[in-house]
Amino acid sequence: MTILVLSGTREGREIAQALHARRARVLASLAGATRNPRPQDVPTRIGGFGGADGFADFLVREGIRAVLDATHPFAASMTARSAAVCHRMGVPYCLFQRPPWGAGPKDDWTPLAKEEDAAHHIRAGATVFLATGRQTLHRYANLAECYLICRQIDEVNTPFPFPNGEYLIGNPPFSVEEEVDLFQKRKIDWLIVKNAGGAASFSKLEAARYLGIKVGMIERPGLPDVLLKSDIEDAISWALHVDG
Ligand code: NAP
């Protein structure tokens, strides 16, 4: 019987790898959002399951014994759907989420309930660095008086959706020095970030702190009522326990 690790995050990778190393039968799942995901030494499937029914069929067909959901904290529909299907089918389910970031005394963060709210705080003429991905880019249409720079991992083949901005291609992780250098060169006034948590992508927030750049922090979506782990070792132990 197999443990399914819903991944797409650094921690999902670590958890799947640790389970594999401990000889648990594990299958990692990626949505296929990134064109060239980093290869890993763990059996991996790529692509959506085909909605709730497809996911339910998959669980049965593949003999999935437990689901460890380590998707991104903003992959809210995947988490809600997976939790509901597992609950309905009696498949043990655990959600791993990294703790959210919190502002320190030297940070200038504005919490945002949704992307559209950024426009209430940012003055016309500002240069805004969007570290929030392409999927939600359309939600910044009301920042028409600002210049927008949206960073992407993969080359984008379609034009930027607004006249007032551009894509910037960059492959993480980025060091604090690299982020400082970039924000200075591009004269960034505001940084918009999803509260993803985790150490790897905190460097942009350290750079913003160092340069005194204002940050719009998009708050996390709400969670379903599920078993939640925020420590990687706890999540691994849970999976080994249900497997054993
Ligand atoms: P989402 O809106 O919650 O899910 C959209 C659909 O993508 C799901 O219904 C499912 O398709 C498919 N999917 C999502 N995660 C999957 C996985 N691990 N394996 C197989 N299919 C998956 O998700 P999203 O926000 O687009 O995120 C997609 C992936 O990118 C996730 O794996 C997430 O961990 C990663 N990611 C997301 C963000 C973010 O900011 N949202 C940031 C970094 C990484 P079906 O209905 O066909 O099964």
Residues whose N, C-alpha, C, O or C-beta is under 5 A from the ligand:
A	BS01	NAP	L6 S7 G8 T9 S29 L30 A31 A33 G47 G48 F49 G50 G51 A70 T71 H72 F74 A75 A76 S77 M78 T79
